[in-house]
Amino acid sequence: FQNGKPNGYIPEVGITNTEPLIIETATRILRSHGVPFYIQKHKGKATWKERLEITIAGFKRVSRVLPIIMPYLVAKKEKAKILTEYIEYRLSLPHHSPITELDDLTYSKIRSLNR
């Protein structure tokens, strides 16, 4: 969940791992569902392995990926549920609707779950 103020918040899902096979499997699943994404490589520090990161960003893209990954989530399931409700709310509004107190509260709620 990126804070893109003043334009609002942008939902984002990331899948990060150091094991290429896991990332390959995830990309295959995303492609089979027609979910757009991009991949970044991050070099490891010192003895750390290189990590690969898949990013899915935007209301429509994230709304497509959450139902696919939700059954496999454990620790982040609550955040995914909140994000799903928020995306449904924002997509029900006219395009470019201004951010509201509910947007800010949802952002704060998800941020607090990160701690």
Backbone as ProteinMPNN parsed JSONL, in Angstrom:
{"seq_chain_A": "FQNGKPNGYIPEVGITNTEPLIIETATRILRSHGVPFYIQKHKGKATWKERLEITIAGFKRVSRVLPIIMPYLVAKKEKAKILTEYIEYRLSLPHHSPITELDDLTYSKIRSLNR", "coords_chain_A": {"N_chain_A": [[0.864, -1.162, 0.0], [1.024, 1.861, -1.121], [1.684, 5.221, -0.264], [0.552, 7.499, -2.197], [0.007, 10.204, -2.075], [-0.469, 13.547, -3.335], [-2.309, 12.265, -4.873], [-3.567, 10.052, -3.917], [-3.836, 6.713, -2.579], [-2.038, 3.779, -3.503], [-2.632, 0.493, -4.09], [-0.568, -2.372, -3.525], [1.025, -5.46, -4.166], [3.547, -7.599, -3.171], [5.841, -10.172, -3.944], [8.464, -11.773, -2.667], [11.553, -13.479, -2.807], [14.454, -15.573, -2.375], [14.798, -17.817, -3.776], [14.885, -18.898, -6.975], [13.137, -20.785, -8.213], [10.734, -20.611, -6.808], [9.91, -18.018, -7.439], [9.691, -18.295, -10.227], [7.576, -20.138, -10.335], [5.534, -18.61, -9.166], [5.346, -16.517, -11.069], [4.492, -17.954, -13.282], [1.951, -18.785, -12.437], [0.704, -16.276, -12.097], [0.801, -15.324, -14.759], [-0.845, -17.246, -15.97], [-3.277, -16.46, -15.036], [-3.557, -14.055, -16.178], [-2.53, -11.77, -14.92], [-0.901, -8.741, -14.761], [2.51, -7.922, -14.021], [5.702, -6.982, -12.593], [9.213, -7.766, -12.402], [11.966, -7.499, -10.222], [15.475, -7.642, -9.612], [17.496, -7.903, -6.785], [20.614, -7.32, -5.56], [22.398, -9.231, -3.181], [23.688, -8.323, 0.052], [27.017, -8.544, 1.028], [27.346, -11.704, 2.182], [24.79, -12.407, 1.601], [22.128, -13.815, -0.34], [21.1, -13.14, -3.749], [18.016, -11.52, -4.214], [14.75, -11.93, -5.55], [12.034, -10.026, -6.698], [8.638, -9.823, -7.167], [6.256, -7.55, -8.299], [2.999, -6.357, -8.046], [0.891, -3.851, -8.867], [-1.629, -1.362, -8.355], [-5.161, -0.72, -8.455], [-6.985, -2.402, -9.983], [-5.335, -4.51, -10.843], [-4.318, -5.553, -8.413], [-6.733, -6.259, -7.257], [-7.32, -8.435, -8.813], [-5.303, -10.255, -8.192], [-5.401, -10.779, -5.427], [-7.593, -12.637, -4.709], [-6.484, -14.947, -5.775], [-4.137, -15.461, -4.322], [-4.951, -15.382, -1.67], [-5.893, -17.833, -0.327], [-3.466, -18.994, 0.379], [-2.178, -17.398, 2.144], [-0.987, -16.634, 5.409], [0.21, -15.182, 7.758], [-0.19, -12.669, 6.638], [-2.806, -12.531, 5.928], [-4.895, -11.056, 7.161], [-4.238, -8.398, 6.481], [-4.559, -8.603, 3.717], [-7.313, -9.061, 3.538], [-8.347, -6.623, 4.507], [-7.297, -4.925, 2.562], [-8.594, -5.922, 0.293], [-11.293, -5.23, 0.832], [-11.0, -2.454, 0.882], [-10.171, -1.906, -1.766], [-12.457, -2.74, -3.187], [-14.24, -0.804, -2.263], [-13.006, 1.613, -3.246], [-13.051, 1.144, -6.018], [-15.744, 1.255, -6.466], [-16.345, 3.889, -6.502], [-16.549, 6.992, -8.385], [-14.099, 7.486, -10.957], [-10.956, 8.906, -10.066], [-11.822, 9.996, -7.652], [-11.638, 12.088, -4.77], [-9.321, 11.55, -2.027], [-10.35, 10.262, 1.147], [-11.238, 10.38, 4.654], [-11.623, 7.718, 5.285], [-9.877, 6.448, 3.502], [-7.403, 7.272, 4.563], [-7.594, 6.108, 7.137], [-7.688, 3.388, 6.496], [-5.187, 3.049, 5.322], [-3.572, 3.605, 7.565], [-4.352, 1.504, 9.238], [-3.442, -0.77, 7.856], [-0.705, -0.212, 7.826], [-0.181, -0.32, 10.58], [-0.431, -3.033, 11.047], [1.9, -3.932, 9.97], [3.762, -3.596, 11.878]], "CA_chain_A": [[0.0, 0.0, 0.0], [1.891, 3.026, -1.22], [1.044, 6.506, -0.056], [0.809, 8.292, -3.388], [-0.61, 11.516, -1.92], [-1.859, 13.94, -3.16], [-3.173, 11.53, -5.792], [-4.219, 8.953, -3.22], [-3.077, 5.522, -2.217], [-1.931, 2.8, -4.578], [-2.413, -0.841, -3.52], [0.552, -3.095, -4.111], [1.338, -6.772, -3.612], [4.896, -8.023, -3.524], [6.261, -11.542, -3.642], [9.917, -11.698, -2.647], [12.209, -14.705, -2.371], [15.796, -15.783, -2.924], [14.764, -19.074, -4.524], [14.333, -18.642, -8.305], [12.037, -21.685, -8.552], [9.504, -20.061, -6.215], [9.531, -16.86, -8.255], [9.24, -18.83, -11.524], [6.252, -20.72, -10.127], [4.597, -17.503, -8.957], [5.125, -15.815, -12.336], [3.687, -18.836, -14.138], [0.567, -18.702, -11.94], [0.189, -14.946, -12.437], [0.563, -15.28, -16.213], [-1.994, -18.086, -16.318], [-4.476, -15.703, -14.66], [-3.533, -12.779, -16.898], [-2.235, -10.673, -13.997], [0.345, -8.065, -15.103], [3.445, -7.754, -12.907], [7.078, -6.828, -13.023], [10.189, -8.434, -11.537], [13.228, -6.823, -9.987], [16.509, -8.397, -8.912], [18.222, -7.106, -5.807], [21.843, -8.002, -5.155], [22.55, -9.422, -1.754], [24.81, -7.662, 0.715], [28.062, -9.444, 1.555], [27.101, -13.131, 1.944], [23.365, -12.632, 1.336], [21.77, -14.213, -1.703], [20.306, -12.228, -4.563], [16.585, -11.768, -4.035], [13.886, -11.563, -6.66], [10.797, -9.441, -6.193], [7.526, -9.617, -8.096], [5.382, -6.489, -7.819], [1.712, -6.141, -8.714], [0.437, -2.58, -8.308], [-2.811, -0.754, -8.94], [-6.417, -1.238, -7.925], [-7.547, -3.522, -10.743], [-4.386, -5.63, -10.833], [-4.292, -6.148, -7.077], [-8.03, -6.915, -7.033], [-7.287, -9.725, -9.514], [-4.344, -11.188, -7.598], [-5.718, -11.144, -4.037], [-8.329, -13.903, -4.584], [-5.613, -16.062, -6.169], [-3.149, -15.756, -3.279], [-5.558, -15.372, -0.327], [-5.907, -19.128, 0.37], [-2.124, -19.399, 0.777], [-1.638, -16.452, 3.111], [-1.152, -16.955, 6.828], [0.474, -13.988, 8.566], [-0.642, -11.448, 5.959], [-4.199, -12.704, 5.492], [-5.717, -9.945, 7.657], [-3.948, -7.242, 5.626], [-5.158, -8.857, 2.405], [-8.761, -8.862, 3.673], [-8.573, -5.173, 4.607], [-6.99, -4.365, 1.247], [-9.677, -6.33, -0.609], [-12.449, -4.374, 1.127], [-10.669, -1.096, 0.467], [-10.182, -1.842, -3.229], [-13.865, -2.788, -3.609], [-14.801, 0.524, -1.967], [-12.486, 2.626, -4.166], [-13.511, 0.86, -7.382], [-17.168, 1.59, -6.562], [-16.439, 5.342, -6.615], [-16.148, 7.531, -9.692], [-12.65, 7.568, -11.186], [-10.28, 10.092, -9.531], [-12.488, 10.561, -6.477], [-10.627, 12.528, -3.795], [-9.136, 10.663, -0.882], [-11.203, 10.6, 2.271], [-10.757, 9.91, 5.949], [-11.599, 6.255, 5.219], [-8.624, 6.087, 2.846], [-6.333, 7.462, 5.543], [-7.755, 5.109, 8.191], [-7.304, 2.081, 5.947], [-3.722, 3.085, 5.196], [-3.019, 3.491, 8.923], [-4.638, 0.157, 9.745], [-2.516, -1.715, 7.206], [0.642, 0.118, 8.329], [-0.048, -0.796, 11.954], [-0.253, -4.477, 10.984], [3.288, -4.189, 9.584], [4.636, -3.437, 13.044]], "C_chain_A": [[0.899, 1.209, 0.0], [1.085, 4.284, -0.965], [1.435, 7.392, -1.223], [0.182, 9.675, -3.295], [0.138, 12.524, -2.761], [-2.822, 13.168, -4.048], [-3.874, 10.349, -5.139], [-3.27, 7.811, -2.928], [-3.112, 4.527, -3.366], [-1.689, 1.428, -3.951], [-1.318, -1.574, -4.282], [0.74, -4.422, -3.393], [2.726, -7.141, -4.096], [5.144, -9.462, -3.106], [7.777, -11.538, -3.772], [10.494, -13.007, -2.135], [13.598, -14.77, -2.984], [15.862, -17.044, -3.78], [14.116, -18.84, -5.892], [13.142, -19.532, -8.665], [10.704, -21.183, -7.988], [9.005, -18.884, -7.047], [9.04, -17.311, -9.63], [7.836, -19.411, -11.411], [5.207, -19.617, -9.963], [4.309, -16.763, -10.259], [4.291, -16.652, -13.297], [2.209, -18.768, -13.729], [-0.045, -17.351, -12.311], [-0.108, -14.828, -13.926], [-0.667, -16.09, -16.605], [-3.319, -17.407, -15.969], [-4.524, -14.33, -15.329], [-3.27, -11.575, -16.005], [-0.901, -10.033, -14.393], [1.215, -7.842, -13.853], [4.796, -7.365, -13.476], [7.997, -7.435, -11.972], [11.44, -7.574, -11.432], [14.182, -7.782, -9.301], [17.232, -7.433, -7.981], [19.444, -7.897, -5.371], [21.901, -8.102, -3.642], [23.761, -8.682, -1.213], [25.756, -8.728, 1.26], [27.753, -10.895, 1.197], [25.627, -13.44, 1.668], [23.148, -13.018, -0.126], [21.05, -13.074, -2.429], [18.834, -12.546, -4.318], [15.828, -11.248, -5.248], [12.569, -11.071, -6.089], [9.806, -9.232, -7.329], [6.654, -8.531, -7.493], [4.148, -6.406, -8.705], [1.139, -4.888, -8.075], [-0.771, -2.057, -9.067], [-4.079, -1.454, -8.483], [-6.925, -2.472, -8.667], [-6.624, -4.74, -10.721], [-4.38, -6.339, -9.481], [-5.622, -6.836, -6.772], [-8.094, -8.266, -7.74], [-6.389, -10.731, -8.815], [-4.74, -11.629, -6.189], [-6.54, -12.428, -3.91], [-7.483, -15.135, -4.932], [-4.695, -16.455, -5.017], [-3.746, -15.897, -1.883], [-5.553, -16.743, 0.359], [-4.544, -19.567, 0.908], [-1.504, -18.484, 1.826], [-1.917, -16.915, 4.529], [-1.008, -15.66, 7.615], [-0.095, -12.721, 7.937], [-2.096, -11.519, 5.494], [-5.078, -11.532, 5.931], [-5.491, -8.692, 6.817], [-4.607, -7.402, 4.257], [-6.671, -8.659, 2.441], [-9.106, -7.375, 3.723], [-8.363, -4.527, 3.244], [-8.079, -4.713, 0.233], [-10.904, -5.451, -0.413], [-12.204, -2.943, 0.65], [-10.728, -0.946, -1.056], [-11.613, -1.876, -3.758], [-14.531, -1.433, -3.398], [-14.329, 1.545, -2.997], [-12.955, 2.398, -5.6], [-14.991, 1.162, -7.565], [-17.386, 3.094, -6.73], [-16.129, 5.79, -8.035], [-14.63, 7.651, -9.766], [-12.115, 8.908, -10.687], [-11.052, 10.767, -8.401], [-11.422, 10.966, -5.467], [-10.499, 11.536, -2.641], [-9.952, 11.19, 0.294], [-10.553, 10.126, 3.562], [-10.693, 8.38, 5.97], [-10.324, 5.758, 4.539], [-7.465, 6.161, 3.843], [-6.395, 6.421, 6.654], [-7.322, 3.725, 7.722], [-5.787, 1.995, 5.812], [-3.072, 2.895, 6.569], [-3.205, 2.097, 9.49], [-3.663, -0.86, 9.153], [-1.09, -1.46, 7.694], [0.848, -0.42, 9.738], [0.131, -2.315, 11.999], [1.162, -4.859, 10.566], [4.227, -4.171, 10.78], [4.476, -4.554, 14.027]], "O_chain_A": [[1.481, 1.547, 1.031], [-0.061, 4.397, -1.399], [2.522, 7.969, -1.236], [-0.146, 10.27, -4.322], [1.351, 12.364, -2.901], [-4.031, 13.391, -3.984], [-4.708, 9.708, -5.778], [-2.051, 7.95, -3.026], [-4.093, 4.446, -4.106], [-0.644, 1.214, -3.337], [-1.16, -1.425, -5.494], [0.629, -4.502, -2.169], [3.041, -7.013, -5.279], [4.705, -9.901, -2.043], [8.313, -11.326, -4.86], [10.001, -13.578, -1.162], [13.883, -14.109, -3.982], [16.872, -17.303, -4.433], [12.909, -18.605, -5.961], [12.227, -19.08, -9.354], [9.665, -21.321, -8.633], [7.81, -18.775, -7.324], [8.067, -16.759, -10.144], [7.001, -19.2, -12.291], [4.126, -19.683, -10.549], [3.159, -16.415, -10.531], [3.473, -16.114, -14.043], [1.327, -18.7, -14.585], [-1.181, -17.288, -12.782], [-1.147, -14.294, -14.314], [-1.44, -15.676, -17.467], [-4.359, -17.737, -16.538], [-5.431, -13.539, -15.07], [-3.737, -10.475, -16.298], [0.13, -10.706, -14.365], [0.695, -7.603, -12.763], [5.011, -7.413, -14.687], [7.619, -7.598, -10.812], [11.908, -7.002, -12.415], [13.766, -8.628, -8.51], [17.537, -6.299, -8.349], [19.321, -9.015, -4.869], [21.507, -7.185, -2.922], [24.734, -8.445, -1.929], [25.321, -9.698, 1.88], [27.88, -11.283, 0.035], [25.257, -14.605, 1.517], [23.888, -12.6, -1.017], [20.476, -12.178, -1.81], [18.455, -13.713, -4.225], [16.216, -10.264, -5.878], [12.051, -11.627, -5.121], [10.097, -8.557, -8.317], [6.341, -8.578, -6.303], [4.236, -6.385, -9.933], [0.92, -4.859, -6.864], [-0.913, -2.282, -10.269], [-4.064, -2.643, -8.163], [-7.257, -3.478, -8.041], [-7.089, -5.873, -10.594], [-4.43, -7.567, -9.412], [-5.648, -7.873, -6.11], [-8.839, -9.15, -7.316], [-6.67, -11.929, -8.835], [-4.438, -12.756, -5.797], [-6.211, -13.257, -3.062], [-7.742, -16.232, -4.438], [-4.493, -17.642, -4.759], [-3.112, -16.475, -1.0], [-5.232, -16.809, 1.545], [-4.474, -20.417, 1.796], [-0.421, -18.768, 2.338], [-2.955, -17.514, 4.808], [-2.001, -15.105, 8.086], [-0.448, -11.787, 8.657], [-2.555, -10.655, 4.747], [-5.914, -11.064, 5.158], [-6.448, -7.997, 6.476], [-5.149, -6.443, 3.708], [-7.252, -8.148, 1.483], [-10.041, -6.925, 3.062], [-9.153, -3.685, 2.82], [-8.443, -3.878, -0.596], [-11.491, -4.978, -1.386], [-13.093, -2.305, 0.086], [-11.274, 0.031, -1.567], [-11.95, -1.129, -4.676], [-15.293, -0.969, -4.246], [-15.146, 2.269, -3.566], [-13.227, 3.358, -6.32], [-15.454, 1.312, -8.696], [-18.489, 3.525, -7.064], [-15.514, 5.05, -8.802], [-13.965, 7.889, -8.758], [-12.764, 9.938, -10.87], [-10.945, 11.98, -8.215], [-10.414, 10.275, -5.317], [-11.428, 10.793, -2.324], [-10.206, 12.388, 0.417], [-9.465, 9.549, 3.558], [-9.807, 7.808, 6.605], [-9.753, 4.751, 4.958], [-6.658, 5.238, 3.95], [-5.359, 5.902, 7.072], [-6.671, 2.983, 8.458], [-5.184, 0.977, 6.152], [-2.132, 2.113, 6.712], [-2.312, 1.568, 10.152], [-3.127, -1.707, 9.868], [-0.348, -2.409, 7.947], [1.926, -0.921, 10.06], [0.784, -2.827, 12.908], [1.583, -5.995, 10.786], [5.35, -4.671, 10.707], [5.142, -4.565, 15.062]]}, "name": "protein", "num_of_chains": 1, "seq": "FQNGKPNGYIPEVGITNTEPLIIETATRILRSHGVPFYIQKHKGKATWKERLEITIAGFKRVSRVLPIIMPYLVAKKEKAKILTEYIEYRLSLPHHSPITELDDLTYSKIRSLNR"}
